[in-house]
Amino acid sequence: MPSLIPSIPHNEFERYQGLDYPDIAFNIMRRFTGSDLEDDDLQALCHDAYDFNIPLENVFDRMYIMRLDQGPTASFKDFAARMMGRLMQYFLSLDGRYLTILTATSGDTGSAVASAFYGLKNIRVIILFPLNEVTALQRKQMTTLNDNVQVIAVNGKFDDCQHLVKRAFMDHSLSHIPLSSANSINIGRLLPQAIYYVYAWSRLSGRVTDQVLFSVPSGNFGNLMGGIIAREMGLPVKKFIISTNENDEVPVYLKTGNYKPVVPSRNCISSAMNVGHPGNLARIVALYGGIMDEKGGISKTPDLFKMREDLFAVSVSDDETRATIKDCYKLYRLLLEPHGAAAWKGLQTYMNLHPDASGENRLSVSLETAHPAKFQDEIKKILKFMPPLPPSLSEIGNRNENFIPLDNNYNIFKNFILKHYK
């Protein structure tokens, strides 16, 4: 975590109404980069990273869907990966250093990282994904690039992939290899994710007296953590709705005060949220005064009263997710994929339980984190048609794949790194 999360004055937040996305990104990021980057260099990086649209689609009243699926890999992970890749390459190139990125993915992180880091001269990338828990399209986005990107299919769960990556970082016998991460354990992934929360509010309101509800589909909780950072900087947020799938360890924790990881994680159609122990939960616990260790043990209890005041958590089943996709299309011609559907269902649940706090005048934004075309088979089963492919996905099916299958065994993974990345 940063030693200090800088605050933004209210009048500056209101000024963001007149700025486009790259310039909002510049104003937020420079508060963290400080004198390490010249303003002109950082501004150029922001404009290069964010050259795509961020639609805010009105559903009814003041309820909106923020579609974070218009980037080069049709996923919200593009926002963080593109900024982080450019920053890393910038600093590495200044003094001729090289870096190897280790990343675990449950779906969209891998494709976004592969795209964002592809061809960067000073960076090599190793991506681990659970063999049977990503869609064919998500897999092909990672496995058809090659060059400086190596993809490994692990016979296990996302949590297994994440464990292999974290263990490698702590292994002294690999200390001679410069390693870093593009997962949300890297703070460079979280800071850019704070920006789109500010952007949504600036476009839909821009008045600091107007507090917004955000419903966030949550797996490893990096997306939520980005929003919390924005709130800590001063963004007027009424509440974050944590919408998980059937991996309900956090909703149970906020309800009971007892935290128990889901082992093994449950395989749901919202595959990017198949996380039984979110890596970013320790950060959230710390912000509320608690201490959580690597395995989820809590040695100091956070302020649960304050957490419950700021956060509302709900677990959404696969059946509820499918029903939400069906109902939203029937009622509003609103096409959602499983993660966005879980977020919308979470928002509905909160509003039904708290009508006085929500109401038709409450600005509410539900996050859609991947393009529906990434889940063509599931959408076809539910809605009886295939969602059209965006241009960024239309040519992938014809490309040749290249990946390495690997047992869920740390020593095998370690020896692979030692052999190929000396």
C-alpha positions in Angstrom: 0.0 0.0 0.0 1.1 3.6 -0.4 2.4 5.2 2.8 -0.2 7.9 2.2 -3.3 8.0 0.1 -3.4 11.7 -1.1 -6.6 13.6 -0.9 -8.1 15.7 -3.7 -9.9 19.0 -2.8 -13.6 19.1 -3.6 -13.3 21.9 -6.1 -10.8 19.9 -8.1 -13.1 16.8 -8.1 -15.8 19.1 -9.5 -13.4 20.4 -12.2 -13.1 16.9 -13.6 -16.5 17.3 -15.2 -14.7 19.2 -18.0 -11.8 16.8 -18.5 -11.6 13.7 -20.7 -10.6 10.3 -19.3 -6.8 10.5 -20.0 -6.6 13.9 -18.3 -8.5 12.7 -15.3 -6.1 9.7 -15.2 -3.1 12.1 -15.3 -4.5 14.2 -12.5 -5.0 11.2 -10.2 -1.8 9.3 -11.1 0.6 12.2 -10.7 -0.4 12.4 -7.0 1.2 9.0 -6.6 4.1 9.3 -9.0 5.2 12.7 -7.8 8.5 13.8 -9.1 9.4 10.4 -10.5 7.8 11.3 -13.8 7.8 14.6 -15.7 4.2 15.8 -16.2 4.6 15.7 -20.0 5.8 12.1 -19.9 3.0 10.9 -17.6 0.4 12.8 -19.7 1.6 11.1 -22.8 1.5 7.7 -21.2 -2.1 8.3 -20.1 -3.3 9.4 -23.5 -1.6 6.4 -25.1 -3.1 3.9 -22.6 -6.7 5.3 -22.7 -7.7 5.6 -26.4 -11.0 3.8 -26.1 -14.6 4.6 -24.9 -16.1 4.1 -21.5 -19.9 3.9 -22.0 -22.2 4.8 -19.2 -25.5 3.3 -20.1 -28.7 4.5 -18.4 -31.1 1.7 -17.4 -33.8 3.7 -15.6 -34.0 6.7 -13.2 -30.4 7.4 -12.0 -29.2 3.8 -12.4 -26.4 3.2 -14.8 -24.2 0.4 -16.2 -20.6 1.4 -16.6 -19.2 -0.7 -19.5 -15.5 -1.3 -18.9 -15.4 -3.7 -21.9 -14.3 -1.5 -24.8 -10.5 -1.8 -24.5 -8.3 -4.0 -26.7 -9.1 -7.3 -24.8 -12.8 -6.3 -24.0 -12.2 -6.4 -20.2 -11.9 -3.9 -17.4 -8.4 -5.3 -16.8 -7.2 -3.2 -19.8 -7.5 -0.1 -17.7 -4.9 -1.2 -15.2 -2.7 -3.4 -17.4 -2.1 -0.8 -20.1 -1.1 1.9 -17.6 1.1 -0.4 -15.6 2.8 -1.9 -18.6 3.7 1.6 -20.0 4.9 2.8 -16.6 7.1 -0.3 -16.1 8.6 0.0 -19.6 9.2 3.7 -19.1 11.2 3.2 -15.9 13.1 0.1 -17.1 14.2 1.7 -20.3 15.7 4.7 -18.5 18.6 2.6 -17.1 18.5 -0.5 -19.3 17.0 -2.9 -16.8 14.9 -6.0 -17.5 12.0 -7.6 -15.6 10.0 -10.9 -15.6 6.3 -10.6 -14.8 4.6 -13.5 -13.0 0.8 -13.3 -13.2 -2.0 -15.6 -12.2 -5.4 -15.3 -13.9 -8.9 -16.6 -13.5 -9.8 -15.2 -16.9 -9.5 -11.6 -18.0 -6.3 -10.6 -16.2 -4.2 -12.9 -18.3 -5.5 -11.6 -21.6 -5.2 -8.0 -20.6 -1.7 -8.4 -19.3 -0.6 -10.4 -22.4 -2.0 -7.6 -24.6 -0.6 -4.7 -22.6 2.9 -6.1 -22.2 3.2 -7.8 -25.6 6.2 -6.7 -27.5 7.7 -4.5 -24.6 11.4 -4.9 -25.0 12.4 -4.8 -21.4 9.8 -7.1 -20.0 9.1 -10.9 -20.2 5.8 -12.3 -19.0 4.7 -15.6 -17.5 0.9 -16.1 -17.2 -0.6 -19.0 -15.2 -4.2 -20.0 -15.7 -6.4 -22.8 -14.3 -6.7 -25.3 -17.2 -10.4 -26.0 -17.1 -11.8 -22.7 -15.7 -11.5 -20.1 -18.5 -13.5 -19.8 -21.6 -12.0 -20.7 -25.0 -12.0 -17.1 -26.0 -10.3 -15.9 -22.9 -7.6 -18.6 -23.3 -7.0 -17.7 -26.9 -6.5 -14.1 -26.0 -3.5 -15.2 -24.0 -2.1 -18.1 -26.0 -2.0 -16.6 -29.5 0.5 -13.8 -28.9 3.9 -15.5 -28.2 7.0 -13.3 -28.5 7.8 -12.1 -24.9 4.6 -13.8 -23.5 4.7 -17.4 -22.1 1.4 -19.0 -21.0 1.2 -21.9 -18.6 -2.0 -24.0 -18.0 -2.0 -25.3 -14.4 -4.0 -28.4 -13.6 -5.7 -26.7 -10.7 -7.7 -23.7 -9.5 -7.0 -20.0 -9.7 -6.0 -20.0 -6.0 -3.4 -22.7 -6.9 -2.0 -20.4 -9.7 -1.9 -17.5 -7.3 -0.2 -19.6 -4.7 2.5 -20.6 -7.2 3.2 -17.0 -8.1 3.3 -15.7 -4.5 5.6 -18.6 -3.5 8.0 -17.7 -6.3 8.2 -14.1 -5.1 9.2 -15.3 -1.6 11.7 -17.9 -2.8 15.3 -16.7 -2.1 16.7 -19.2 -4.7 15.0 -17.0 -7.4 16.2 -13.7 -6.0 18.8 -13.3 -8.8 15.9 -13.1 -11.3 14.2 -9.7 -11.3 10.5 -10.6 -10.8 7.4 -8.5 -10.4 3.7 -9.0 -10.7 0.8 -7.7 -12.8 -1.8 -9.1 -10.5 -3.6 -6.8 -8.1 -1.0 -7.8 -5.4 1.0 -5.1 -7.3 -0.2 -1.6 -6.2 0.5 -0.5 -9.8 -2.6 -2.5 -10.8 -4.9 -0.9 -8.2 -4.1 2.8 -8.7 -5.3 3.0 -12.3 -8.5 1.2 -11.3 -9.4 4.1 -9.0 -9.7 6.3 -12.1 -12.9 5.0 -13.7 -14.9 5.4 -10.5 -14.0 9.1 -10.5 -14.7 9.3 -14.3 -18.2 7.8 -13.8 -19.1 10.2 -11.0 -17.8 13.2 -13.0 -19.9 12.4 -16.0 -23.1 11.5 -14.1 -23.0 14.1 -11.4 -19.9 16.0 -10.6 -21.4 17.5 -7.4 -19.5 16.6 -4.2 -22.8 16.6 -2.3 -24.1 13.8 -4.5 -23.0 10.5 -3.1 -22.9 7.5 -5.4 -23.6 3.8 -4.9 -21.2 1.5 -6.8 -21.9 -2.2 -7.2 -18.7 -4.1 -7.9 -18.4 -7.7 -9.1 -15.7 -9.0 -6.8 -13.4 -12.0 -6.9 -9.8 -11.1 -5.9 -11.2 -7.7 -4.8 -8.7 -5.6 -6.8 -11.6 -3.8 -8.6 -13.2 -3.0 -5.2 -9.9 -1.9 -3.8 -9.4 0.6 -6.7 -12.8 2.1 -5.8 -11.9 2.3 -2.1 -8.7 4.2 -3.0 -10.8 6.6 -5.0 -13.1 7.1 -2.0 -10.1 7.6 0.3 -8.9 10.3 -2.0 -12.2 12.1 -1.5 -14.7 10.7 -4.1 -18.2 11.0 -2.5 -19.3 7.4 -2.3 -22.4 6.4 -0.3 -21.6 2.7 -0.2 -19.8 -0.1 -2.1 -21.9 -3.1 -2.9 -19.7 -6.2 -3.0 -21.3 -8.6 -5.4 -19.6 -12.0 -5.3 -20.6 -15.3 -6.9 -21.0 -18.5 -4.8 -17.5 -18.0 -3.4 -19.2 -16.2 -0.4 -16.3 -16.0 2.1 -16.5 -12.1 2.4 -20.3 -11.8 2.6 -20.2 -14.4 5.4 -17.4 -12.6 7.1 -19.2 -9.2 7.1 -22.4 -10.9 8.4 -20.8 -13.0 11.1 -17.4 -11.6 11.8 -15.8 -15.0 11.2 -13.6 -15.3 8.2 -13.0 -18.7 6.5 -11.6 -19.1 3.0 -13.6 -21.3 0.6 -11.3 -24.2 -0.2 -11.4 -25.3 -3.0 -13.0 -22.3 -4.6 -16.4 -22.9 -6.3 -16.5 -23.0 -10.0 -19.2 -20.6 -11.2 -20.1 -19.1 -14.6 -18.7 -15.8 -13.5 -15.3 -17.4 -13.7 -13.1 -14.4 -12.9 -14.7 -14.3 -9.5 -13.9 -17.9 -8.6 -11.6 -16.9 -5.7 -11.8 -18.6 -2.3 -9.5 -16.2 -0.6 -9.2 -12.7 -2.1 -5.6 -11.4 -2.2 -6.8 -7.8 -1.6 -8.9 -8.6 1.5 -5.8 -8.0 3.7 -5.6 -4.5 2.3 -9.2 -3.7 3.1 -8.9 -5.2 6.6 -5.8 -3.0 7.2 -7.6 0.1 6.1 -10.2 -0.6 8.8 -7.5 -1.1 11.5 -7.1 -4.9 11.4 -4.3 -7.3 10.5 -4.8 -10.3 8.2 -2.0 -12.8 7.3 -1.3 -14.5 4.0 -3.7 -17.4 4.8 -6.6 -15.3 6.0 -5.9 -15.5 9.7 -6.9 -12.3 11.6 -4.6 -11.4 14.4 -6.3 -7.9 14.9 -9.9 -7.5 14.3 -10.8 -4.5 12.0 -13.6 -2.1 12.8 -16.4 -4.3 11.6 -19.1 -1.7 12.4 -17.4 0.8 10.1 -16.9 -1.9 7.4 -20.6 -2.7 7.5 -21.4 0.9 7.3 -19.3 1.4 4.1 -19.7 -2.0 2.5 -22.7 -4.2 1.7 -21.8 -7.8 0.5 -24.0 -10.3 -1.2 -23.4 -13.7 -2.8 -25.2 -14.3 -6.1 -25.8 -17.8 -7.3 -25.4 -19.1 -10.8 -29.2 -19.5 -11.1 -29.6 -15.9 -10.0 -27.0 -14.7 -12.4 -28.7 -16.5 -15.3 -32.1 -15.1 -14.3 -30.7 -11.6 -14.1 -29.2 -11.8 -17.6 -32.6 -13.0 -18.9 -34.6 -10.4 -17.0 -32.4 -7.5 -17.9 -32.6 -8.3 -21.6 -36.3 -8.8 -21.5 -37.1 -5.7 -19.5 -34.5 -3.2 -20.7 -32.8 -4.8 -23.7 -29.7 -4.6 -21.5 -27.2 -7.3 -22.4 -25.0 -8.3 -19.5 -22.4 -11.0 -19.0 -22.2 -13.1 -15.8 -20.0 -10.7 -13.8 -22.0 -7.6 -14.7 -25.2 -9.6 -14.0 -23.9 -10.5 -10.5 -23.2 -6.8 -9.9 -26.7 -5.7 -11.1 -28.3 -8.4 -8.9 -26.3 -7.2 -6.0 -27.5 -3.6 -6.6 -31.1 -4.8 -6.8 -30.7 -6.8 -3.6 -29.3 -3.7 -1.7 -32.1 -1.4 -3.0 -34.8 -3.9 -2.0 -33.4 -4.1 1.5 -32.6 -0.4 1.9 -35.3 1.6 0.0 -34.7 4.7 2.1 -31.0 4.8 1.3 -31.4 4.1 -2.4 -34.5 5.6 -4.0 -34.9 6.9 -7.5 -32.8 10.0 -6.9 -29.7 8.0 -5.7 -27.0 7.9 -8.3 -26.1 4.2 -8.7 -23.5 2.6 -11.0 -23.1 -1.1 -11.6 -19.9 -2.2 -13.2 -19.9 -4.5 -16.3 -16.4 -5.9 -16.4 -16.2 -8.0 -19.6 -17.8 -8.0 -23.0 -20.8 -10.4 -23.2 -19.2 -12.0 -26.3 -16.6 -13.5 -24.1 -19.3 -15.8 -22.7 -21.1 -16.7 -26.0 -22.0 -20.2 -25.0 -23.6 -19.1 -21.7 -25.4 -16.2 -23.3 -26.8 -18.4 -26.1 -28.2 -20.9 -23.5 -29.9 -18.1 -21.7 -31.1 -15.7 -24.4 -31.1 -18.0 -27.4 -28.8 -15.9 -29.5 -25.0 -15.3 -29.9 -23.8 -11.9 -28.7 -21.8 -10.3 -31.6 -18.1 -10.2 -31.3 -16.4 -6.7 -30.9 -13.6 -6.0 -33.4 -11.0 -6.8 -30.7 -12.2 -10.4 -30.5 -13.3 -11.1 -34.0 -10.1 -12.5 -35.5 -8.8 -14.6 -32.5 -10.5 -17.8 -33.4 -8.3 -18.3 -36.5 -5.0 -17.9 -34.6 -2.7 -20.8 -33.5 -2.4 -21.3 -29.7 0.8 -22.0 -27.8 0.8 -22.8 -24.1 2.5 -25.2 -21.7 0.6 -27.6 -19.5 2.0 -27.9 -16.0 1.1 -29.9 -12.9 0.1 -28.0 -9.7 3.6 -28.4 -8.3 5.8 -25.6 -7.1 9.1 -27.3 -7.7 8.2 -28.0 -11.4 7.2 -24.3 -11.8 10.4 -23.1 -10.1 12.6 -25.3 -12.3 10.8 -24.0 -15.4 11.7 -20.4 -14.3 15.3 -21.3 -13.5 15.7 -23.0 -16.9 14.2 -20.4 -19.1 14.5 -17.1 -17.3 18.1 -16.9 -15.9 
